Amino acid sequence: MNYAFITGASSGIGKETALLLLNQGWTIYGLSRSRSITHQAYRHIEINLAELNAMNAFRFPAVEDAGHIVLINNAGRLGKVAGFGFADAGDLDESIRLNLLAPMVLMNQFVASFEKKQVEKLIINISSGAGSFPIDGWPGYCASKAGLDMATRVLQTEIKIKKISQLRALYVAPGIVDTPMQRLIRQSGETSFSRQGQFVDMHKKGTLIPPEKVAIKITELISNYRSLPDDKIEFKYE
Ligand SMILES: NC(=O)c1ccc[n+]([C@@H]2O[C@H](COP(=O)([O-])OP(=O)(O)OC[C@H]3O[C@@H](n4cnc5c(N)ncnc54)[C@H](OP(=O)(O)O)[C@@H]3O)[C@@H](O)[C@H]2O)c1
């Protein structure tokens, strides 16, 4: 049996990836505050990933018959669109906890829980181009995604040094995807974010990527990752 743990499986990229993997016969554990999937092979774990106590208490369930175990750290938030001088400390804190701390805690738990399991294990961290270059008005988002990239690279380094077999960690920039997160970007004010008009234009022109296409790329990655290098993966679409 193949198992995937997907954070943020209730919406957007996470939901479409969960649905596609369910169609391919996987058992999915979805971690989010709300639930939007009903399927006999879907198990919902209701959790606020931005709460440290909830994260500390979380344990991966035993998956005795697993042949392949995948963790997709996908849940994320843009946070308040506001540059330095206008940002809100509580909002920055929530972005760092959801986008960076929660994936790191889950990576830690995943490695510890399945260390002795002789099956293929894969962690896919859904990052962003915004983790590689700065965008004005997105300090919490950019910084947390850059941190997620580095956390993945640290684990990649540990896997090499400790010669951990059957474990890979990858990080992915999915492109600009038509999800509720993009709606928030379009609704943000131009004064706090100079590129807002570009995102409004992309939506008008219909050039945003449907989340279903990202889900296909993620499932292809799960099939093909063994031959890929550790570099950040930027999905390209036809
Ligand atoms: N959309 C884009 O253009 C784009 C571009 C680059 C990267 N990304 C990345 O892709 C990932 C998915 O984004 P999306 O666009 O698909 O977003 P989305 O449609 O807004 O979905 C976000 C998901 O995160 C979950 N989530 C949010 N806060 C949570 C919390 N405190 N605890 C648990 N779950 C929480 C939500 O579930 P609940 O509300 O039910 O908890 C939801 O399932 C994110 O990491 C994002 O940074 C997106």
Ligand as a Chemical Component Dictionary entry (heavy atoms), coordinates in Angstrom:
data_LIG
# 
_chem_comp.id                   LIG 
_chem_comp.type                 NON-POLYMER 
_chem_comp.pdbx_formal_charge   0 
_chem_comp.three_letter_code    LIG 
# 
loop_
_chem_comp_atom.comp_id 
_chem_comp_atom.atom_id 
_chem_comp_atom.alt_atom_id 
_chem_comp_atom.type_symbol 
_chem_comp_atom.charge 
_chem_comp_atom.model_Cartn_x 
_chem_comp_atom.model_Cartn_y 
_chem_comp_atom.model_Cartn_z 
_chem_comp_atom.pdbx_ordinal 
LIG N1  N1  N 0  -1.119 29.484 -5.491 1  
LIG C1  C1  C 0  0.059  29.870 -5.917 2  
LIG O1  O1  O 0  0.188  30.655 -6.886 3  
LIG C2  C2  C 0  1.302  29.327 -5.267 4  
LIG C3  C3  C 0  2.542  29.687 -5.848 5  
LIG C4  C4  C 0  3.706  29.201 -5.252 6  
LIG C5  C5  C 0  3.626  28.391 -4.128 7  
LIG N2  N2  N 1  2.402  28.083 -3.595 8  
LIG C6  C6  C 0  2.377  27.249 -2.399 9  
LIG O2  O2  O 0  1.545  26.132 -2.619 10 
LIG C7  C7  C 0  0.994  25.688 -1.365 11 
LIG C8  C8  C 0  -0.503 25.502 -1.506 12 
LIG O3  O3  O 0  -1.061 26.759 -1.845 13 
LIG P1  P1  P 0  -2.515 26.933 -2.480 14 
LIG O4  O4  O 0  -2.390 28.065 -3.433 15 
LIG O5  O5  O -1 -3.034 25.625 -2.936 16 
LIG O6  O6  O 0  -3.284 27.477 -1.194 17 
LIG P2  P2  P 0  -4.796 27.421 -0.715 18 
LIG O7  O7  O 0  -5.719 26.975 -1.803 19 
LIG O8  O8  O 0  -5.020 28.735 -0.057 20 
LIG O9  O9  O 0  -4.753 26.255 0.381  21 
LIG C9  C9  C 0  -4.038 26.406 1.554  22 
LIG C10 C10 C 0  -4.172 25.128 2.358  23 
LIG O10 O10 O 0  -3.419 25.309 3.565  24 
LIG C11 C11 C 0  -4.236 24.930 4.661  25 
LIG N3  N3  N 0  -3.931 25.734 5.841  26 
LIG C12 C12 C 0  -3.853 27.084 5.929  27 
LIG N4  N4  N 0  -3.616 27.449 7.189  28 
LIG C13 C13 C 0  -3.573 26.290 7.921  29 
LIG C14 C14 C 0  -3.377 26.015 9.300  30 
LIG N5  N5  N 0  -3.171 26.994 10.185 31 
LIG N6  N6  N 0  -3.381 24.728 9.699  32 
LIG C15 C15 C 0  -3.608 23.730 8.814  33 
LIG N7  N7  N 0  -3.784 23.926 7.508  34 
LIG C16 C16 C 0  -3.774 25.212 7.072  35 
LIG C17 C17 C 0  -5.667 25.211 4.217  36 
LIG O11 O11 O 0  -6.561 24.358 4.930  37 
LIG P3  P3  P 0  -7.578 24.828 6.073  38 
LIG O12 O12 O 0  -7.950 26.249 5.793  39 
LIG O13 O13 O 0  -8.692 23.843 5.945  40 
LIG O14 O14 O 0  -6.822 24.660 7.350  41 
LIG C18 C18 C 0  -5.609 24.824 2.741  42 
LIG O15 O15 O 0  -5.880 23.448 2.602  43 
LIG C19 C19 C 0  1.390  26.758 -0.336 44 
LIG O16 O16 O 0  2.481  26.312 0.419  45 
LIG C20 C20 C 0  1.787  27.937 -1.179 46 
LIG O17 O17 O 0  2.725  28.762 -0.533 47 
LIG C21 C21 C 0  1.243  28.515 -4.134 48 
# 
loop_
_chem_comp_bond.comp_id 
_chem_comp_bond.atom_id_1 
_chem_comp_bond.atom_id_2 
_chem_comp_bond.value_order 
_chem_comp_bond.pdbx_ordinal 
LIG N1  C1  SING 1  
LIG C1  O1  DOUB 2  
LIG C1  C2  SING 3  
LIG C2  C3  SING 4  
LIG C2  C21 DOUB 5  
LIG C3  C4  DOUB 6  
LIG C4  C5  SING 7  
LIG C5  N2  DOUB 8  
LIG N2  C6  SING 9  
LIG N2  C21 SING 10 
LIG C6  O2  SING 11 
LIG C6  C20 SING 12 
LIG O2  C7  SING 13 
LIG C7  C8  SING 14 
LIG C7  C19 SING 15 
LIG C8  O3  SING 16 
LIG O3  P1  SING 17 
LIG P1  O4  DOUB 18 
LIG P1  O5  SING 19 
LIG P1  O6  SING 20 
LIG O6  P2  SING 21 
LIG P2  O7  DOUB 22 
LIG P2  O8  SING 23 
LIG P2  O9  SING 24 
LIG O9  C9  SING 25 
LIG C9  C10 SING 26 
LIG C10 O10 SING 27 
LIG C10 C18 SING 28 
LIG O10 C11 SING 29 
LIG C11 N3  SING 30 
LIG C11 C17 SING 31 
LIG N3  C12 SING 32 
LIG N3  C16 SING 33 
LIG C12 N4  DOUB 34 
LIG N4  C13 SING 35 
LIG C13 C14 SING 36 
LIG C13 C16 DOUB 37 
LIG C14 N5  SING 38 
LIG C14 N6  DOUB 39 
LIG N6  C15 SING 40 
LIG C15 N7  DOUB 41 
LIG N7  C16 SING 42 
LIG C17 O11 SING 43 
LIG C17 C18 SING 44 
LIG O11 P3  SING 45 
LIG P3  O12 DOUB 46 
LIG P3  O13 SING 47 
LIG P3  O14 SING 48 
LIG C18 O15 SING 49 
LIG C19 O16 SING 50 
LIG C19 C20 SING 51 
LIG C20 O17 SING 52 
# 
